[in-house]
Amino acid sequence: MTIKSLMDQIRQLEAELDAELSRRAAELKYGMEKGRILFEEEVLRRHKELKTGVLTFILRANPWVVLTAPVIYSLVVPLVILDVFISVYQAICFPVYKITKVKRSDYIVFDRHHLAYLNIIEKINCGFCSYANGLIAYTREIASLTEAYWCPIKHAKRAQNTHQRYRDFADFGDVDAYRSKSNPLATPDDDPKIP
C-alpha cells in the first residue's frame, strides 16, 4: 500500500467521522440557527433538572482539586502572552510569506456556556479549557504553516501526533524533494508559496 493510498483512506475516515458526529448531534436534539445553539424544549428542561447547584458542587469537591485550582488558573497569564505573541507574529510575517492567516475564531470556541446542566463554576472551568486547548490548536496551526514554509522535512525518528501538513513533507534525507517543496527566501515577485 502506498503512502498516497493510506492518506486517501485517512481522509475518507475523517469524512465518515464528520458524518457520524453530525448524526450524533441530531440524536442529542440540538442544532444551530444564526450562530446560536438551540435545544429542543424537552431536552433543555431535562438539562436544567440535572444541573448541580454551586454549593452542592463545592461541598462534593475533592479538597485537593480545590487547592490545586489556582495552579491551573495561573496558566492564564502565559496563555494570554502566547496568544498575543503568536497573533502578532502571524499578522507581521504571514503577509510577507504569502501565507493565508489562520482565523483565531476557528480554533478558540466558547459555546459550552449554553449548556443548561452546567453551573457557573463548571462554565468557568469549561471556558478555561476551551481557551487553553483552542489557543494551543491555533498556535499549532500557525506553527505548522511556518514549518511547511521554512522546513518541510520529516524527522528521521517517528514523531508522535504530527500536524496534518507533515504527511506531505519531504522524507528525511531526500534533498531533491526538499528543494522542490521549499523556497523560503523567494523574492516577492516569485510565485507565492502555498504550504
C-alpha positions in Angstrom: 0.0 0.0 0.0 1.4 3.4 -0.9 1.6 6.5 1.2 -0.9 8.3 -1.0 -3.5 5.5 -0.7 -3.1 5.5 3.1 -3.6 9.3 3.1 -6.7 8.8 1.0 -8.0 6.3 3.5 -7.4 8.7 6.3 -9.3 11.5 4.5 -12.2 9.1 3.9 -12.3 8.1 7.6 -12.2 11.8 8.6 -15.3 12.4 6.3 -17.1 9.4 7.9 -16.2 10.7 11.4 -17.7 14.1 10.5 -20.9 12.5 9.2 -21.2 10.4 12.4 -20.7 13.5 14.6 -23.5 15.2 12.7 -25.7 12.2 13.2 -24.9 12.3 17.0 -25.8 16.0 17.2 -29.2 15.3 15.7 -29.7 12.4 18.2 -28.9 14.8 21.1 -31.6 17.1 19.7 -29.7 20.3 19.2 -29.0 22.5 16.2 -27.5 25.8 15.1 -29.6 28.8 14.0 -27.9 32.1 13.1 -24.8 31.0 15.2 -27.0 30.1 18.2 -27.2 26.7 19.7 -30.8 25.6 20.2 -32.0 22.5 22.1 -35.5 21.1 21.9 -37.6 22.3 24.9 -37.9 18.8 26.5 -34.1 18.4 26.3 -33.5 21.9 27.8 -35.9 21.1 30.7 -34.0 17.9 31.4 -30.7 19.7 31.4 -31.9 22.2 33.9 -33.2 19.4 36.1 -29.7 17.8 36.1 -27.8 21.0 37.0 -25.8 20.7 40.2 -26.0 23.8 42.4 -22.8 25.7 43.2 -22.9 24.9 46.9 -23.5 21.2 46.3 -20.8 21.2 43.7 -18.3 22.8 46.1 -19.2 20.6 49.1 -18.8 17.4 46.9 -15.5 18.5 45.5 -12.2 16.8 46.4 -10.3 19.2 48.6 -7.1 18.6 46.7 -8.8 19.6 43.5 -10.0 22.8 45.1 -6.4 23.5 46.4 -4.8 22.9 43.0 -7.3 25.0 41.1 -5.2 28.2 41.5 -2.3 26.4 39.9 -4.4 25.5 36.9 -5.8 29.0 36.5 -2.3 30.6 36.9 -1.7 29.3 33.3 -4.0 32.1 32.1 -1.0 34.5 32.2 1.4 32.6 29.9 -1.5 31.6 27.7 -2.6 35.2 27.1 1.1 36.1 26.5 1.3 33.3 23.9 -2.0 34.4 22.3 -0.7 38.0 21.9 2.7 36.9 20.6 1.5 34.3 18.1 -1.2 36.6 16.8 1.3 39.5 16.3 3.8 37.1 14.7 1.2 35.9 12.2 0.0 39.4 11.5 3.5 40.6 10.7 5.1 37.6 9.0 2.4 35.7 7.1 1.7 38.6 4.6 5.4 38.6 3.8 5.5 34.8 3.3 2.2 35.0 1.3 0.6 32.5 3.8 -3.1 32.9 4.4 -3.7 33.9 8.0 -5.2 31.5 10.5 -8.7 32.5 11.7 -8.4 32.5 15.5 -12.2 32.0 16.0 -12.0 28.7 14.1 -9.9 27.3 17.0 -10.9 29.2 20.1 -14.6 28.3 20.5 -16.7 29.3 23.5 -20.1 27.5 23.4 -20.3 25.3 26.4 -21.8 28.1 28.5 -25.0 27.4 26.5 -25.3 24.0 28.3 -28.0 24.5 31.0 -26.8 21.5 33.0 -23.5 23.3 33.9 -23.4 25.6 36.9 -21.3 28.8 36.9 -18.1 27.1 38.2 -18.4 24.4 35.6 -18.9 27.0 32.9 -15.8 28.9 34.0 -13.8 25.7 34.0 -15.1 24.9 30.5 -14.2 28.4 29.4 -10.7 28.0 30.6 -10.3 24.6 28.9 -11.8 26.0 25.6 -9.4 28.9 25.7 -6.3 26.8 26.6 -6.9 24.0 24.1 -8.2 26.3 21.4 -5.2 28.5 21.7 -2.8 25.6 21.5 -4.6 24.3 18.4 -4.4 27.9 16.9 -0.7 28.1 17.8 -0.1 24.7 16.3 -1.8 25.7 13.0 0.4 28.8 12.8 3.5 26.8 13.6 2.6 24.1 11.1 2.2 26.7 8.3 5.5 28.2 9.4 7.2 24.7 9.3 5.7 23.9 5.9 7.1 27.2 4.6 10.6 27.0 6.1 11.5 23.4 6.7 9.1 20.8 5.2 11.2 17.8 6.1 10.1 14.8 8.1 12.2 13.7 11.0 14.3 10.6 10.9 12.7 9.4 14.1 8.9 8.9 14.0 7.3 11.9 15.8 4.1 11.5 17.7 0.9 13.3 16.8 2.2 15.3 13.9 0.1 18.0 12.2 -1.8 17.4 9.0 0.8 19.0 6.7 3.6 16.8 8.0 2.4 13.9 5.8 3.3 15.9 2.7 6.8 16.9 3.9 9.9 15.7 2.1 11.4 12.5 3.5 14.4 12.8 5.8 17.5 12.8 3.6 15.6 13.4 0.3 17.3 16.7 -0.8 15.5 16.8 -4.2 12.1 16.6 -2.6 13.1 19.3 0.0 14.3 21.7 -2.7 11.1 21.2 -4.7 8.9 22.0 -1.7 10.9 24.8 -0.1 11.8 28.3 -1.3 11.6 30.4 1.9 13.9 33.1 0.6 11.9 33.8 -2.5 11.5 37.4 -3.5 8.1 39.0 -3.5 8.0 38.7 -7.4 8.3 34.9 -7.2 5.2 32.7 -7.3 3.5 32.6 -3.9 4.3 29.6 -1.9 1.2 27.7 -0.7 2.2 25.3 2.1 
